[in-house]
Amino acid sequence: MLAGLILQAAAEMLAEDVAAKLSVRAVAARAGVSTGSLRFHFPTQRALQDSLLARIYEYLLPDDPIRDRTLPPRERLLNCLRQVLAPLGTNEDARTAWGTMYRTFIEPEPTEQVRAAYLGHQREAERRVEHWLTVLAEEGALPPGDHTRTVRFLLTVVLNGLSVERALPTRESVLIAEIETLNAAVDHVLATGPAPPAGPTGP
């Protein structure tokens, strides 16, 4: 399938340079197809990047614990969060992962290319967490509504925070502290439901 060939070429380029711009012309040349053929499947550079990142996440996280209805919603959301954290490892592995993140997205000048690469990762992470919350809302475990703030809470405070903590020296078992944090976060999300959309603040 042509779309698969294009995504494979883009994945090879991303493996060589995680901040690769993945321009339509460069990816088409790598895949051995015309730019017109590429644009037929991926009309914009963003569509190409988002499709590639979705494919990468599906490869790294092939199962979808949120749909395992043999478990209660609380356990399923916990398993989703654990599944995202698991590939980071701990100690040296986590430090290596964060070192790569620093060299790729923090140390360089924030060019459009670097920004686009990071935002692509961010959009896919947001899409995945939004999917979990939507499934739970459809089942009645969460009220329907805008989950934007909850998505940001789970990504920024919980997942990013815990992934950094895995790389830092600690006085106690990282995994014991992590389990306590994950349980508290999930209890908070399921108890409060989606926050109302942010509006203008008063004086």
N, CA, C and O of each residue as an XYZ file, in Angstrom:
812
protein
N       0.851     -1.197      0.000
C       0.000      0.000      0.000
C       0.884      1.243      0.000
O       1.858      1.327      0.748
N       0.530      2.208     -0.851
C       1.383      3.384     -1.021
C       1.510      4.197      0.258
O       2.595      4.682      0.579
N       0.409      4.350      0.991
C       0.463      5.121      2.237
C       1.439      4.477      3.221
O       2.184      5.175      3.909
N       1.432      3.147      3.286
C       2.350      2.446      4.173
C       3.798      2.647      3.775
O       4.669      2.789      4.633
N       4.059      2.659      2.468
C       5.419      2.890      1.964
C       5.892      4.293      2.335
O       7.045      4.487      2.719
N       5.005      5.256      2.219
C       5.340      6.637      2.559
C       5.638      6.758      4.057
O       6.616      7.392      4.453
N       4.787      6.143      4.883
C       5.004      6.208      6.334
C       6.286      5.490      6.734
O       6.972      5.915      7.664
N       6.611      4.415      6.046
C       7.861      3.711      6.346
C       9.059      4.601      6.041
O      10.010      4.658      6.821
N       9.012      5.299      4.902
C      10.108      6.206      4.543
C      10.224      7.325      5.574
O      11.329      7.683      5.982
N       9.078      7.883      5.997
C       9.102      8.957      6.997
C       9.636      8.442      8.329
O      10.368      9.148      9.023
N       9.270      7.213      8.683
C       9.749      6.627      9.939
C      11.263      6.443      9.908
O      11.934      6.676     10.913
N      11.805      6.030      8.769
C      13.256      5.866      8.628
C      13.956      7.209      8.806
O      14.998      7.291      9.456
N      13.375      8.267      8.222
C      13.962      9.595      8.367
C      13.906     10.058      9.815
O      14.852     10.668     10.313
N      12.788      9.766     10.496
C      12.640     10.174     11.886
C      13.599      9.397     12.787
O      14.104      9.938     13.771
N      13.850      8.125     12.449
C      14.791      7.320     13.229
C      16.204      7.884     13.125
O      16.981      7.810     14.077
N      16.532      8.448     11.961
C      17.853      9.042     11.754
C      17.971     10.393     12.448
O      19.051     10.766     12.908
N      16.858     11.128     12.525
C      16.858     12.451     13.158
C      15.458     12.719     13.682
O      14.549     13.010     12.904
N      15.271     12.622     15.023
C      13.932     12.718     15.596
C      13.302     14.086     15.373
O      12.083     14.226     15.475
N      14.112     15.095     15.071
C      13.576     16.429     14.784
C      13.506     16.696     13.282
O      13.406     17.846     12.854
N      13.557     15.636     12.491
C      13.511     15.810     11.031
C      12.241     16.557     10.632
O      11.171     16.340     11.200
N      12.382     17.434      9.651
C      11.254     18.261      9.230
C      10.194     17.452      8.496
O       9.020     17.821      8.491
N      10.609     16.338      7.871
C       9.690     15.487      7.125
C       8.921     16.297      6.080
O       7.693     16.241      6.022
N       9.651     17.045      5.261
C       9.005     17.809      4.202
C       8.418     16.852      3.172
O       8.919     15.742      2.992
N       7.367     17.280      2.505
C       6.705     16.455      1.504
C       7.697     16.017      0.430
O       7.712     14.854      0.029
N       8.512     16.938     -0.024
C       9.474     16.623     -1.088
C      10.493     15.585     -0.627
O      10.795     14.642     -1.359
N      11.030     15.758      0.604
C      12.054     14.846      1.097
C      11.487     13.449      1.342
O      12.120     12.449      1.003
N      10.299     13.383      1.929
C       9.704     12.069      2.201
C       9.323     11.378      0.897
O       9.514     10.170      0.759
N       8.786     12.132     -0.063
C       8.424     11.542     -1.352
C       9.659     10.971     -2.039
O       9.616      9.877     -2.602
N      10.770     11.726     -1.990
C      12.012     11.242     -2.599
C      12.493      9.965     -1.914
O      12.917      9.020     -2.580
N      12.426      9.940     -0.594
C      12.867      8.760      0.158
C      11.993      7.550     -0.168
O      12.492      6.429     -0.268
N      10.692      7.777     -0.334
C       9.759      6.683     -0.607
C       9.753      6.281     -2.080
O       9.223      5.230     -2.441
N      10.350      7.131     -2.937
C      10.360      6.835     -4.366
C       9.015      7.057     -5.034
O       8.656      6.354     -5.978
N       8.257      8.063     -4.526
C       6.958      8.380     -5.118
C       6.941      9.861     -5.472
O       7.805     10.626     -5.043
N       5.954     10.250     -6.255
C       5.833     11.666     -6.613
C       5.223     12.439     -5.452
O       4.550     11.866     -4.595
N       5.465     13.743     -5.434
C       4.863     14.571     -4.381
C       3.338     14.567     -4.512
O       2.626     14.655     -3.512
N       2.840     14.463     -5.751
C       1.393     14.407     -5.951
C       0.784     13.161     -5.320
O      -0.287     13.218     -4.717
N       1.480     12.033     -5.466
C       0.986     10.787     -4.855
C       0.994     10.899     -3.334
O       0.065     10.450     -2.662
N       2.054     11.505     -2.801
C       2.110     11.656     -1.352
C       0.974     12.546     -0.865
O       0.309     12.227      0.121
N       0.751     13.661     -1.557
C      -0.293     14.594     -1.119
C      -1.694     13.999     -1.261
O      -2.620     14.434     -0.578
N      -1.855     13.025     -2.127
C      -3.151     12.354     -2.250
C      -3.504     11.660     -0.932
O      -4.654     11.689     -0.494
N      -2.500     11.037     -0.307
C      -2.727     10.323      0.953
C      -2.585     11.237      2.171
O      -3.281     11.063      3.172
N      -1.672     12.219      2.075
C      -1.393     13.121      3.202
C      -1.368     14.550      2.652
O      -0.315     15.028      2.231
N      -2.512     15.235      2.649
C      -2.619     16.538      1.980
C      -1.682     17.607      2.541
O      -1.301     18.531      1.822
N      -1.305     17.493      3.820
C      -0.436     18.498      4.428
C       0.715     17.812      5.160
O       0.666     16.618      5.456
N       1.741     18.596      5.441
C       2.878     18.077      6.197
C       2.423     17.652      7.597
O       2.896     16.646      8.127
N       1.522     18.406      8.183
C       1.022     18.050      9.513
C       0.274     16.717      9.469
O       0.431     15.898     10.375
N      -0.539     16.483      8.430
C      -1.265     15.218      8.315
C      -0.288     14.050      8.231
O      -0.522     12.991      8.813
N       0.804     14.252      7.504
C       1.829     13.213      7.391
C       2.463     12.950      8.755
O       2.588     11.798      9.171
N       2.862     14.011      9.448
C       3.510     13.857     10.754
C       2.577     13.202     11.766
O       2.988     12.310     12.508
N       1.319     13.644     11.794
C       0.378     13.087     12.758
C       0.096     11.609     12.483
O      -0.021     10.811     13.413
N      -0.012     11.251     11.209
C      -0.246      9.844     10.857
C       0.949      8.987     11.245
O       0.792      7.864     11.724
N       2.139      9.525     11.034
C       3.344      8.779     11.393
C       3.434      8.588     12.903
O       3.741      7.492     13.372
N       3.171      9.634     13.658
C       3.271      9.529     15.107
C       2.199      8.593     15.668
O       2.444      7.869     16.633
N       1.017      8.610     15.063
C      -0.023      7.669     15.487
C       0.440      6.237     15.252
O       0.213      5.363     16.089
N       1.087      5.997     14.115
C       1.603      4.656     13.799
C       2.682      4.242     14.797
O       2.721      3.090     15.229
N       3.551      5.176     15.161
C       4.625      4.875     16.120
C       4.026      4.527     17.481
O       4.445      3.558     18.115
N       3.050      5.310     17.931
C       2.428      5.040     19.231
C       1.719      3.690     19.217
O       1.770      2.953     20.202
N       1.060      3.364     18.112
C       0.374      2.081     18.029
C       1.364      0.929     18.064
O       1.058     -0.142     18.589
N       2.555      1.148     17.504
C       3.586      0.107     17.535
C       4.149     -0.054     18.944
O       4.323     -1.173     19.427
N       4.431      1.070     19.597
C       5.005      1.013     20.939
C       3.977      0.558     21.980
O       4.328     -0.111     22.953
N       2.715      0.920     21.773
C       1.653      0.606     22.729
C       0.527     -0.112     21.985
O      -0.543      0.459     21.775
N       0.771     -1.377     21.581
C      -0.149     -2.045     20.662
C      -1.513     -2.368     21.255
O      -2.496     -2.425     20.516
N      -1.606     -2.579     22.550
C      -2.893     -2.912     23.147
C      -3.576     -1.643     23.654
O      -2.926     -0.621     23.875
N      -4.877     -1.721     23.833
C      -5.634     -0.566     24.302
C      -6.346     -0.953     25.591
O      -7.497     -1.387     25.551
N      -5.672     -0.799     26.748
C      -6.258     -1.256     28.011
C      -7.585     -0.588     28.343
O      -8.365     -1.143     29.117
N      -7.864      0.583     27.783
C      -9.082      1.295     28.147
C     -10.320      0.538     27.689
O     -11.407      0.770     28.220
N     -10.186     -0.358     26.723
C     -11.345     -1.093     26.207
C     -11.489     -2.489     26.823
O     -12.363     -3.258     26.421
N     -10.650     -2.808     27.775
C     -10.727     -4.109     28.441
C     -11.808     -4.068     29.519
O     -11.526     -3.758     30.676
N     -13.035     -4.378     29.137
C     -14.167     -4.219     30.058
C     -14.240     -5.328     31.097
O     -15.179     -5.363     31.891
N     -13.270     -6.233     31.107
C     -13.223     -7.204     32.205
C     -12.730     -6.530     33.484
O     -12.860     -7.085     34.575
N     -12.161     -5.324     33.344
C     -11.668     -4.579     34.503
C     -12.522     -3.334     34.718
O     -13.094     -2.810     33.762
N     -12.619     -2.852     35.956
C     -13.368     -1.612     36.210
C     -12.638     -0.411     35.605
O     -11.434     -0.477     35.358
N     -13.366      0.693     35.366
C     -12.765      1.869     34.733
C     -11.496      2.356     35.425
O     -10.536      2.756     34.766
N     -11.495      2.321     36.757
C     -10.326      2.812     37.493
C      -9.075      2.021     37.123
O      -8.025      2.609     36.866
N      -9.179      0.698     37.095
C      -8.020     -0.134     36.770
C      -7.584      0.064     35.331
O      -6.391      0.026     35.028
N      -8.532      0.272     34.456
C      -8.199      0.456     33.035
C      -7.433      1.759     32.814
O      -6.454      1.791     32.068
N      -7.882      2.830     33.464
C      -7.163      4.096     33.320
C      -5.771      3.992     33.932
O      -4.809      4.519     33.373
N      -5.654      3.321     35.070
C      -4.334      3.089     35.664
C      -3.435      2.327     34.701
O      -2.268      2.678     34.532
N      -3.966      1.290     34.071
C      -3.162      0.486     33.147
C      -2.712      1.300     31.938
O      -1.606      1.107     31.433
N      -3.569      2.209     31.476
C      -3.185      3.073     30.350
C      -1.989      3.954     30.736
O      -1.037      4.087     29.967
N      -2.046      4.543     31.913
C      -0.959      5.404     32.373
C       0.315      4.590     32.582
O       1.402      5.039     32.220
N       0.189      3.407     33.161
C       1.363      2.551     33.362
C       1.985      2.166     32.028
O       3.207      2.106     31.898
N       1.136      1.904     31.038
C       1.636      1.469     29.734
C       2.475      2.550     29.062
O       3.451      2.250     28.373
N       2.092      3.805     29.265
C       2.866      4.909     28.682
C       4.215      5.053     29.388
O       5.230      5.320     28.745
N       4.223      4.875     30.711
C       5.455      5.054     31.480
C       6.423      3.881     31.328
O       7.636      4.065     31.429
N       5.904      2.693     31.088
C       6.740      1.484     31.101
C       7.952      1.538     30.171
O       9.041      1.154     30.595
N       7.815      2.001     28.908
C       8.982      1.968     28.013
C      10.133      2.860     28.463
O      11.262      2.677     28.006
N       9.873      3.825     29.352
C      10.944      4.727     29.804
C      11.978      4.014     30.663
O      13.137      4.425     30.721
N      11.550      2.933     31.335
C      12.455      2.282     32.273
C      12.692      3.184     33.476
O      11.971      4.159     33.687
N      13.706      2.848     34.259
C      14.047      3.659     35.431
C      15.547      3.910     35.443
O      16.294      3.326     34.659
N      15.977      4.791     36.349
C      17.400      5.070     36.565
C      18.114      5.395     35.254
O      17.778      6.381     34.598
N      19.098      4.576     34.865
C      19.916      4.899     33.692
C      19.084      4.979     32.417
O      19.296      5.871     31.595
N      18.128      4.046     32.242
C      17.285      4.072     31.044
C      16.483      5.367     30.979
O      16.384      5.990     29.922
N      15.912      5.768     32.111
C      15.125      6.998     32.133
C      16.005      8.220     31.890
O      15.593      9.160     31.212
N      17.220      8.205     32.446
C      18.139      9.331     32.211
C      18.515      9.431     30.738
O      18.609     10.526     30.183
N      18.729      8.282     30.113
C      19.058      8.277     28.682
C      17.907      8.847     27.871
O      18.115      9.648     26.960
N      16.688      8.428     28.207
C      15.513      8.913     27.475
C      15.360     10.424     27.620
O      15.084     11.122     26.644
N      15.542     10.928     28.850
C      15.403     12.362     29.052
C      16.584     13.141     28.469
O      16.429     14.292     28.062
N      17.751     12.520     28.428
C      18.884     13.162     27.770
C      18.615     13.363     26.291
O      18.942     14.405     25.722
N      18.015     12.356     25.677
C      17.652     12.467     24.262
C      16.615     13.562     24.056
O      16.714     14.351     23.115
N      15.621     13.608     24.938
C      14.591     14.644     24.851
C      15.215     16.040     24.984
O      14.855     16.960     24.248
N      16.142     16.187     25.917
C      16.789     17.484     26.120
C      17.579     17.897     24.879
O      17.452     19.024     24.402
N      18.393     16.980     24.361
C      19.230     17.316     23.201
C      18.396     17.595     21.955
O      18.812     18.356     21.081
N      17.221     16.978     21.877
C      16.393     17.126     20.687
C      15.523     18.369     20.721
O      15.412     19.073     19.717
N      14.899     18.651     21.870
C      13.881     19.688     21.898
C      14.193     20.883     22.796
O      13.586     21.940     22.627
N      15.111     20.749     23.737
C      15.370     21.837     24.689
C      16.668     22.568     24.377
O      16.702     23.798     24.349
N      17.728     21.816     24.144
C      19.038     22.423     23.901
C      19.097     23.240     22.613
O      19.667     24.331     22.629
N      18.534     22.762     21.491
C      18.638     23.531     20.242
C      17.806     24.809     20.282
O      16.920     24.966     21.122
N      18.106     25.705     19.369
C      17.257     26.883     19.185
C      15.857     26.410     18.818
O      15.717     25.445     18.066
N      14.806     27.073     19.334
C      13.437     26.625     19.037
C      12.998     27.042     17.630
O      12.133     27.902     17.466
N      13.603     26.422     16.633
C      13.254     26.715     15.243
C      11.870     26.151     14.928
O      11.313     25.377     15.707
N      11.327     26.543     13.787
C      10.034     26.008     13.370
C      10.092     24.497     13.221
O       9.128     23.800     13.535
N      11.224     23.991     12.743
C      11.380     22.546     12.558
C      11.332     21.818     13.897
O      10.639     20.810     14.034
N      12.072     22.331     14.888
C      12.077     21.715     16.217
C      10.689     21.827     16.851
O      10.186     20.872     17.443
N      10.082     23.003     16.717
C       8.755     23.214     17.299
C       7.727     22.274     16.678
O       6.917     21.677     17.388
N       7.760     22.145     15.350
C       6.799     21.281     14.663
C       6.971     19.826     15.087
O       5.988     19.110     15.281
N       8.225     19.393     15.230
C       8.474     18.007     15.647
C       7.919     17.757     17.041
O       7.278     16.734     17.283
N       8.164     18.694     17.965
C       7.675     18.515     19.334
C       6.156     18.567     19.383
O       5.528     17.735     20.038
N       5.560     19.533     18.698
C       4.106     19.672     18.735
C       3.413     18.461     18.137
O       2.302     18.116     18.540
N       4.063     17.814     17.179
C       3.501     16.586     16.632
C       3.397     15.507     17.700
O       2.373     14.833     17.816
N       4.458     15.347     18.477
C       4.436     14.389     19.594
C       3.360     14.773     20.606
O       2.625     13.918     21.102
N       3.277     16.058     20.903
C       2.315     16.528     21.893
C       0.876     16.273     21.443
O       0.042     15.835     22.236
N       0.588     16.552     20.159
C      -0.768     16.327     19.651
C      -1.163     14.864     19.756
O      -2.296     14.549     20.121
N      -0.233     13.964     19.438
C      -0.554     12.539     19.498
C      -0.762     12.086     20.937
O      -1.648     11.275     21.207
N       0.040     12.598     21.862
C      -0.150     12.259     23.269
C      -1.510     12.758     23.755
O      -2.216     12.042     24.465
N      -1.878     13.975     23.378
C      -3.179     14.517     23.765
C      -4.318     13.698     23.169
O      -5.325     13.448     23.832
N      -4.155     13.284     21.922
C      -5.186     12.483     21.259
C      -5.399     11.171     22.002
O      -6.535     10.731     22.178
N      -4.309     10.548     22.437
C      -4.407      9.257     23.120
C      -5.118      9.401     24.465
O      -5.996      8.602     24.789
N      -4.745     10.416     25.250
C      -5.377     10.596     26.560
C      -6.844     10.997     26.394
O      -7.700     10.526     27.142
N      -7.138     11.856     25.429
C      -8.527     12.239     25.149
C      -9.356     11.008     24.791
O     -10.518     10.902     25.185
N      -8.761     10.082     24.048
C      -9.454      8.842     23.686
C      -9.831      8.052     24.939
O     -10.956      7.565     25.048
N      -8.896      7.921     25.888
C      -9.206      7.186     27.127
C     -10.406      7.810     27.829
O     -11.335      7.111     28.234
N     -10.374      9.133     27.966
C     -11.425      9.815     28.722
C     -12.763      9.754     27.989
O     -13.816      9.661     28.620
N     -12.721      9.807     26.661
C     -13.951      9.714     25.873
C     -14.604      8.350     26.052
O     -15.821      8.257     26.215
N     -13.795      7.289     26.023
C     -14.330      5.936     26.226
C     -14.988      5.837     27.594
O     -16.088      5.296     27.712
N     -14.333      6.350     28.626
C     -14.896      6.280     29.976
C     -16.176      7.117     30.089
O     -17.115      6.738     30.790
N     -16.202      8.253     29.393
C     -17.410      9.089     29.418
C     -18.561      8.382     28.709
O     -19.706      8.462     29.154
N     -18.268      7.693     27.612
C     -19.310      6.959     26.884
C     -19.915      5.854     27.747
O     -21.082      5.500     27.583
N     -19.116      5.314     28.666
C     -19.594      4.235     29.538
C     -20.237      4.767     30.815
O     -20.778      3.994     31.606
N     -20.180      6.082     31.021
C     -20.774      6.664     32.212
C     -19.845      6.773     33.404
O     -20.264      7.204     34.478
N     -18.561      6.381     33.228
C     -17.607      6.494     34.338
C     -17.167      7.932     34.553
O     -16.710      8.292     35.637
N     -17.305      8.751     33.521
C     -17.025     10.187     33.602
C     -18.195     10.927     32.986
O     -18.821     10.410     32.060
N     -18.512     12.119     33.467
C     -19.544     12.909     32.798
C     -19.057     13.338     31.424
O     -17.862     13.568     31.238
N     -19.956     13.448     30.463
C     -19.542     13.973     29.158
C     -19.168     15.448     29.295
O     -19.586     16.114     30.242
N     -18.398     15.942     28.368
C     -18.027     17.354     28.416
C     -16.622     17.574     27.907
O     -16.023     16.702     27.278
N     -16.117     18.735     28.187
C     -14.786     19.137     27.731
C     -13.739     18.555     28.679
O     -13.710     18.890     29.863
N     -12.876     17.680     28.148
C     -11.853     17.035     28.975
C     -10.479     17.697     28.838
O      -9.474     17.133     29.270
N     -10.434     18.887     28.240
C      -9.141     19.508     27.935
C      -8.266     19.658     29.175
O      -7.081     19.327     29.142
N      -8.837     20.150     30.258
C      -8.036     20.372     31.472
C      -7.572     19.044     32.076
O      -6.457     18.945     32.590
N      -8.425     18.035     32.011
C      -8.047     16.735     32.554
C      -6.936     16.112     31.718
O      -6.013     15.503     32.259
N      -7.024     16.266     30.405
C      -5.959     15.770     29.525
C      -4.637     16.438     29.896
O      -3.610     15.770     30.018
N      -4.670     17.745     30.072
C      -3.440     18.475     30.413
C      -2.909     18.046     31.781
O      -1.699     17.904     31.963
N      -3.807     17.841     32.737
C      -3.396     17.381     34.062
C      -2.689     16.030     33.974
O      -1.618     15.852     34.554
N      -3.277     15.086     33.256
C      -2.683     13.751     33.175
C      -1.354     13.769     32.425
O      -0.429     13.041     32.784
N      -1.256     14.592     31.391
C      -0.009     14.641     30.615
C       1.082     15.421     31.334
O       2.198     14.928     31.499
N       0.760     16.635     31.760
C       1.784     17.528     32.304
C       2.185     17.155     33.721
O       3.370     17.012     34.026
N       1.192     17.000     34.581
C       1.487     16.769     35.991
C       1.843     15.314     36.256
O       2.807     15.024     36.965
N       1.066     14.399     35.686
C       1.240     12.987     36.027
C       2.305     12.324     35.157
O       3.346     11.910     35.668
N       2.060     12.219     33.852
C       2.978     11.454     33.006
C       4.336     12.140     32.855
O       5.370     11.499     33.039
N       4.348     13.429     32.523
C       5.635     14.118     32.398
C       6.350     14.185     33.745
O       7.558     13.967     33.829
N       5.591     14.490     34.796
C       6.200     14.585     36.115
C       6.807     13.273     36.572
O       7.930     13.253     37.076
N       6.083     12.178     36.404
C       6.597     10.883     36.829
C       7.762     10.417     35.962
O       8.690      9.775     36.453
N       7.710     10.740     34.677
C       8.818     10.315     33.811
C      10.107     11.039     34.177
O      11.187     10.454     34.098
N      10.007     12.314     34.580
C      11.193     13.038     35.051
C      11.671     12.447     36.373
O      12.870     12.266     36.583
N      10.728     12.150     37.257
C      11.095     11.595     38.561
C      11.847     10.275     38.419
O      12.732      9.973     39.220
N      11.499      9.497     37.410
C      12.199      8.227     37.191
C      13.686      8.435     36.906
O      14.508      7.564     37.190
N      14.019      9.588     36.347
C      15.412      9.852     35.976
C      16.208     10.510     37.098
O      17.429     10.636     37.002
N      15.525     10.927     38.156
C      16.193     11.660     39.240
C      16.550     10.729     40.399
O      15.874      9.722     40.613
N      17.616     11.059     41.157
C      17.927     10.263     42.347
C      16.862     10.482     43.415
O      16.436     11.614     43.645
N      16.432      9.405     44.070
C      15.408      9.512     45.100
C      15.813      8.728     46.343
O      16.719      7.896     46.299
N      15.128      9.007     47.455
C      15.441      8.316     48.709
C      14.690      7.007     48.846
O      15.052      6.160     49.663
N      13.645      6.838     48.050
C      12.819      5.639     48.174
C      12.605      5.023     46.805
O      13.040      5.566     45.790
N      11.930      3.885     46.789
C      11.633      3.222     45.523
C      10.794      4.135     44.643
O       9.726      4.598     45.042
N      11.289      4.382     43.458
C      10.557      5.219     42.513
C       9.206      4.592     42.196
O       8.205      5.299     42.078
N       9.173      3.276     42.059
C       7.944      2.626     41.641
C       6.876      2.668     42.734
O       5.689      2.778     42.427
N       7.278      2.581     44.003
C       6.296      2.665     45.089
C       5.670      4.058     45.116
O       4.450      4.195     45.208
N       6.509      5.089     45.035
C       6.002      6.462     45.010
C       5.129      6.689     43.774
O       4.110      7.377     43.838
N       5.542      6.103     42.655
C       4.798      6.272     41.403
C       3.409      5.645     41.505
O       2.428      6.231     41.049
N       3.324      4.472     42.095
C       2.027      3.804     42.254
C       1.085      4.672     43.078
O      -0.091      4.807     42.742
N       1.602      5.262     44.163
C       0.776      6.129     45.004
C       0.282      7.344     44.219
O      -0.879      7.737     44.334
N       1.172      7.933     43.424
C       0.804      9.108     42.630
C      -0.227      8.758     41.576
O      -1.196      9.495     41.391
N      -0.036      7.643     40.879
C      -0.986      7.237     39.841
C      -2.362      6.971     40.438
O      -3.380      7.366     39.869
N      -2.388      6.305     41.577
C      -3.677      6.029     42.219
C      -4.380      7.322     42.619
O      -5.590      7.458     42.435
N      -3.621      8.269     43.165
C      -4.216      9.543     43.566
C      -4.740     10.311     42.352
O      -5.809     10.919     42.409
N      -3.978     10.278     41.251
C      -4.385     10.997     40.042
C      -5.661     10.411     39.453
O      -6.572     11.146     39.073
N      -5.721      9.089     39.378
C      -6.904      8.443     38.802
C      -8.121      8.674     39.692
O      -9.214      8.934     39.190
N      -7.941      8.582     41.004
C      -9.054      8.857     41.916
C      -9.564     10.281     41.721
O     -10.771     10.522     41.730
N      -8.637     11.223     41.545
C      -9.028     12.618     41.334
C      -9.826     12.770     40.040
O     -10.871     13.422     40.028
N      -9.344     12.177     38.964
C     -10.013     12.310     37.669
C     -11.415     11.710     37.719
O     -12.372     12.336     37.264
N     -11.542     10.520     38.260
C     -12.835      9.856     38.275
C     -13.803     10.497     39.271
O     -15.018     10.378     39.116
N     -13.273     11.172     40.288
C     -14.143     11.827     41.272
C     -14.658     13.165     40.774
O     -15.784     13.558     41.081
N     -13.837     13.861     40.009
C     -14.207     15.225     39.617
C     -14.812     15.304     38.226
O     -15.586     16.219     37.947
N     -14.473     14.356     37.336
C     -14.964     14.443     35.973
C     -14.302     15.579     35.229
O     -13.343     16.166     35.731
N     -14.792     15.905     34.037
C     -14.168     16.956     33.250
C     -14.389     18.325     33.862
O     -15.476     18.626     34.357
N     -13.361     19.150     33.827
C     -13.499     20.512     34.328
C     -14.234     21.352     33.296
O     -14.161     21.055     32.104
N     -14.950     22.407     33.730
C     -15.597     23.290     32.756
C     -14.536     24.012     31.928
O     -13.422     24.228     32.406
N     -14.871     24.389     30.688
C     -13.889     25.095     29.854
C     -13.382     26.346     30.545
O     -14.113     27.007     31.282
N     -12.116     26.661     30.295
C     -11.535     27.866     30.895
C     -12.180     29.095     30.303
O     -12.351     29.187     29.088
N     -12.537     30.030     31.141
C     -13.135     31.270     30.679
C     -12.357     32.450     31.199
O     -11.355     32.265     31.889
N     -12.784     33.658     30.892
C     -12.073     34.839     31.388
C     -12.158     34.923     32.897
O     -13.192     34.620     33.493
N     -11.088     35.327     33.493
C     -11.067     35.438     34.954
C     -11.504     36.837     35.372
O     -11.330     37.810     34.639
N     -12.062     36.906     36.544
C     -12.507     38.203     37.040
C     -11.350     39.020     37.553
O     -10.230     38.515     37.634
N     -11.584     40.258     37.899
C     -10.507     41.121     38.397
C     -10.023     40.646     39.753
O      -9.118     41.248     40.331
